[in-house]
Amino acid sequence: MFNPSKIVGLPVSRVDGPLKVSGKAPYAAEHYEPGMLHGVVVLSTIASGKIRSIDTAMAEAFPGVIKIYTHENRPSAAWWDSKWQDSVAPPGSPFRPLEKPHVQFDGQPVAFVVAETFEAARDAASLVTVAYKEDKPETKLADVYAKSYEPKKKRSGIQPPPKPRGSPEEAFSGAAHKVSAEYVMEGEHHNPMEMFATTVLWENDKQLTVHDKTQGSQASRDYICNIFGLDPENVIVKNAYVGGAFGQGLRPKHQLFLAVMASLDLKRSVKVEMSRQEMFGLTWRPSSMQTVSLAADETGMLQSVMHHAVEATSRYEDYQETVVNWSGLAYKCDNAKLTYELAQVDMSTPGDMRAPGAATGVLALESAMDELASEIGMDPLELRVKNFIHFDQNDDKQLTSKALHACYREGSEAFGWDRRSAAPRSMRDGHDLVGWGMATGFWEAGMAQAEAKVRYAIDGKVTVSAAATDIGTGTYTILAQLGAEAFDVPIEAVHVAIADSSLPTTGVEGGSWTAASTGSAVQIAAEAVKATLLDMAQDMDNSPLADARPEEVVIRDGRLVLDVNSQVGIALSDILASKDLSSVEEPGKAGPDMMQMRKFVSYTHSAVFVEVKIDEQLGVLRVTRVVSAIGAGRILNPKTARSQILGGIVMGIGMALHEESMIDHRTGRIMNHNLAEYHVPAHADIADLQVIFVEEHDDKASPIGVKGLGEIGIVGVAAAVANAIYHATGTRFRHFPITIDKILESELTH
Amino acid sequence: MLHADSERSGIPIVITLNGKQERLEVAPWVTLLDLLRGPMELPGTKKGCDHGQCGACTVLIDGQRMNACLKLAVTLDGAEITTIEGLGQPDKLHPLQQAFVDHDAYQCGYCTPGQICSAAGLLNEGHAQSRAEIRELMSGNLCRCGAYTNIADAIEQVMGQSSGERPDRNAPNKAFPGKGFKEAAE
């Protein structure tokens, strides 16, 4: 079926690299037109309440201001909630900018200033004064924990927890070894380096070209067409370069709505770029409180797994993600009870952030596994190996592949795990306590429906097109590799046309689906082009390929030839010329195999090993080494693949040690809404990271054997860091992030 | 003459931007970053925070790395400014730009121009002698995609080329001599 690679599977440098490193890759706000207007949003300074009045007089008088929009004069838009629901919206009523005087979260847009320059809009925005009737906000998850509920309406695409199996409570109470603990994680914000922005190029009342920061150009197009009643034929959304998103760009953001609204109202082109503070009123990884109870027999075999999670959501939407299910499929255990509830806070609706649900749930599970290993007196790696299972007990389904044993083996060897001394506080390096911890990671390997087109032209140029997005994941590059290999042309001869809503339909770039889905569609389209070329070749007089079947021919050196004998064949240019054609193009379509999905389910796996060093006097903590061994099927490009895993590790270190959206619960406002105080790992925080891709053959996960890599890199990292900290200090930290104040409050120097 | 803020512009400055002399009239409240990204249509210099916290807008002013968001354009009369566009072109990359491509020292690419300009400034300064010092002295440039180790590899390679040898990974941190960042033993 798939020709073993010449270029697919090689560490090819990014095809968009030269543009990115020279500043020539245009992001959403980097499109120009004479006379373009600029918009700046005024944000609420309360978290809950109602606008009593807005005074825009001073702002309107400011030189250069064109118009100020508030809930009092906003042009009308769609009425029904369904029109506002984007492709991944959770159940509820999506936020509608400037529609009502009600304030539902800190940083909610309350006015929108449009002016001739960015500076005029920004300065005028500071002159808008708003009077509020303020309600007492509830933003602390612990305070609303008792009011948690099971969401009635489930979010599409998110599996609710499975029904309990066996007798988990009885098995727990009767077991030889047991642990039960509560894990708390504060909310996080994605903070991609590029802030959300939209540039609307107005052509006429019906026709717009929109450059939007989004993980799905078609999702943004459908959103604005639904809301403003525009014809999708007349609206093109482009997202050629996306400066990071990590899930925050899956749902359209208010700047898209406001830019399009103002453009249609003023009949002008409009650009809106958010401020960094504004980025904290958006989608966030919900704060969570989880209880995990594990029990094992004398030998370390798991007897009971119970995992209960409560996550924050907003007042207006029930955001849901898969948090607890992982605990039911990670290890062999016949008694399991998994429950997941939500509790409402006065904040914006949370959303998907890198490995949504798994990053949170596996953090608790893998911390608890470490606690259980200590309780038994067993090596943490040995406990996991002992409870390995090649089956999904949640769904009673077989796995398409699971090379986790190889991850454990190759990861632990590279790390030197066998040199670990078991007792906490038993390893030192000068003044530093040294800790070694590990964890397993899990993520689903899914496919979404995707379409693509592939064109081969008589000059040997290949064009691959699909609406897919490259958010830094390497989509441009892997699609170019697939196109180059299918037609045996240099990668430079392949033009990858993506990031445009008018191209063949794909889903949003999320869930680690794109390589498997769009990659497969491209592969299928390329096969279709080859089949068409063979048909044409067989129409030719005295065709040497007259009796050849499609699976017997390949393209080599610009010729369609028999695989077994390259001498027998016809030049592609001659084939096209025989039909007076300059090119041939075919569509391809890929999607999940529903028949197979009844029996099989597919996951990616990882084993993460972490070394920390903690200054015993000062409490300063460094992650000095990480080894992450990944089982994720076929790797199309080890260079870009490795970078995705590195990025996951770095964000996992942030989750463990740095990242926390700090809320003043008296006012419900986020205090650290900037990059100086919302800490993400910096150069100095990141030392030695090693990524290993283990051999994993999978012919079921996707037609091209790919499982996806965007999420698996982060899963388990924070738990491995926390477990290493326990090994270094002898203290369990169960409240994330583990910042230095928490370390200093513990009895570090006991 | 280019007007950075049409309504109330006014202060004339002359700068050398990527080797070319520019006579501008800029309003006193316009930052270098907004001047570049706006009227100059040079968006290679990125806005990541507008507060001097992320480093995405790093440019070279008279050879020194600076956050363009913290510089008002009117203060730069007579200055020589190099942005990422002035460092190299897609078909004629600066050695640092080429090293970033070779080492995959980016993912989304948004912090990349700032990282590269910052690295160029770092090389000009000559303070970084080891990998640990590179990491410490590049810490003003955030990368949310987490390409830090690849960025350090890219800078190390270019540093090695210019000085004839690779910096010593385990050399003591001279930037902060009191606290060595000794890498883990292999």
Chai-1 contact restraints between the chains, C-beta under 6 A:
chainA,res_idxA,chainB,res_idxB,connection_type,confidence,min_distance_angstrom,max_distance_angstrom,comment,restraint_id
A,S13,B,V101,contact,1.0,0.0,6.0,A-B,restraint_1
A,G17,B,V101,contact,1.0,0.0,6.0,A-B,restraint_2
A,P18,B,P90,contact,1.0,0.0,6.0,A-B,restraint_3
A,L19,B,P90,contact,1.0,0.0,6.0,A-B,restraint_4
A,K20,B,G109,contact,1.0,0.0,6.0,A-B,restraint_5
A,K20,B,T112,contact,1.0,0.0,6.0,A-B,restraint_6
A,V21,B,Q97,contact,1.0,0.0,6.0,A-B,restraint_7
A,V21,B,F100,contact,1.0,0.0,6.0,A-B,restraint_8
A,V21,B,V101,contact,1.0,0.0,6.0,A-B,restraint_9
A,V21,B,T112,contact,1.0,0.0,6.0,A-B,restraint_10
A,S22,B,G88,contact,1.0,0.0,6.0,A-B,restraint_11
A,S22,B,Q89,contact,1.0,0.0,6.0,A-B,restraint_12
A,S22,B,P90,contact,1.0,0.0,6.0,A-B,restraint_13
A,G23,B,G44,contact,1.0,0.0,6.0,A-B,restraint_14
A,G23,B,I84,contact,1.0,0.0,6.0,A-B,restraint_15
A,G23,B,E85,contact,1.0,0.0,6.0,A-B,restraint_16
A,G23,B,P113,contact,1.0,0.0,6.0,A-B,restraint_17
A,K24,B,P90,contact,1.0,0.0,6.0,A-B,restraint_18
A,A25,B,G109,contact,1.0,0.0,6.0,A-B,restraint_19
A,E30,B,P43,contact,1.0,0.0,6.0,A-B,restraint_20
A,Y32,B,E41,contact,1.0,0.0,6.0,A-B,restraint_21
A,P63,B,E7,contact,1.0,0.0,6.0,A-B,restraint_22
A,G64,B,E7,contact,1.0,0.0,6.0,A-B,restraint_23
A,T117,B,D5,contact,1.0,0.0,6.0,A-B,restraint_24
A,E119,B,D5,contact,1.0,0.0,6.0,A-B,restraint_25
A,E119,B,W29,contact,1.0,0.0,6.0,A-B,restraint_26
A,E119,B,V30,contact,1.0,0.0,6.0,A-B,restraint_27
A,P192,B,R144,contact,1.0,0.0,6.0,A-B,restraint_28
A,M193,B,G48,contact,1.0,0.0,6.0,A-B,restraint_29
A,M193,B,A56,contact,1.0,0.0,6.0,A-B,restraint_30
A,M193,B,Y110,contact,1.0,0.0,6.0,A-B,restraint_31
A,M193,B,C111,contact,1.0,0.0,6.0,A-B,restraint_32
A,M193,B,R144,contact,1.0,0.0,6.0,A-B,restraint_33
A,E194,B,Y110,contact,1.0,0.0,6.0,A-B,restraint_34
A,G243,B,C108,contact,1.0,0.0,6.0,A-B,restraint_35
A,G243,B,Y110,contact,1.0,0.0,6.0,A-B,restraint_36
A,G244,B,C108,contact,1.0,0.0,6.0,A-B,restraint_37
A,G244,B,R144,contact,1.0,0.0,6.0,A-B,restraint_38
A,G244,B,C145,contact,1.0,0.0,6.0,A-B,restraint_39
A,R276,B,C49,contact,1.0,0.0,6.0,A-B,restraint_40
A,G472,B,Q107,contact,1.0,0.0,6.0,A-B,restraint_41
A,G472,B,C108,contact,1.0,0.0,6.0,A-B,restraint_42
A,G472,B,C145,contact,1.0,0.0,6.0,A-B,restraint_43
A,E611,B,A184,contact,1.0,0.0,6.0,A-B,restraint_44
A,T624,B,A184,contact,1.0,0.0,6.0,A-B,restraint_45
A,R625,B,A184,contact,1.0,0.0,6.0,A-B,restraint_46
A,K639,B,D104,contact,1.0,0.0,6.0,A-B,restraint_47
A,S643,B,D104,contact,1.0,0.0,6.0,A-B,restraint_48
A,S643,B,Q107,contact,1.0,0.0,6.0,A-B,restraint_49
A,L646,B,G146,contact,1.0,0.0,6.0,A-B,restraint_50
A,G647,B,C145,contact,1.0,0.0,6.0,A-B,restraint_51
A,G647,B,G146,contact,1.0,0.0,6.0,A-B,restraint_52
A,V650,B,G146,contact,1.0,0.0,6.0,A-B,restraint_53
A,N674,B,H51,contact,1.0,0.0,6.0,A-B,restraint_54
A,L675,B,C49,contact,1.0,0.0,6.0,A-B,restraint_55
A,L675,B,Q53,contact,1.0,0.0,6.0,A-B,restraint_56
A,L675,B,C54,contact,1.0,0.0,6.0,A-B,restraint_57
A,A676,B,Q53,contact,1.0,0.0,6.0,A-B,restraint_58
A,A682,B,S139,contact,1.0,0.0,6.0,A-B,restraint_59
A,H683,B,R135,contact,1.0,0.0,6.0,A-B,restraint_60
A,H683,B,M138,contact,1.0,0.0,6.0,A-B,restraint_61
A,H683,B,S139,contact,1.0,0.0,6.0,A-B,restraint_62
A,H683,B,Y148,contact,1.0,0.0,6.0,A-B,restraint_63
A,A684,B,R135,contact,1.0,0.0,6.0,A-B,restraint_64
A,A684,B,E136,contact,1.0,0.0,6.0,A-B,restraint_65
A,A684,B,S139,contact,1.0,0.0,6.0,A-B,restraint_66
A,I686,B,Y148,contact,1.0,0.0,6.0,A-B,restraint_67
A,L689,B,T149,contact,1.0,0.0,6.0,A-B,restraint_68
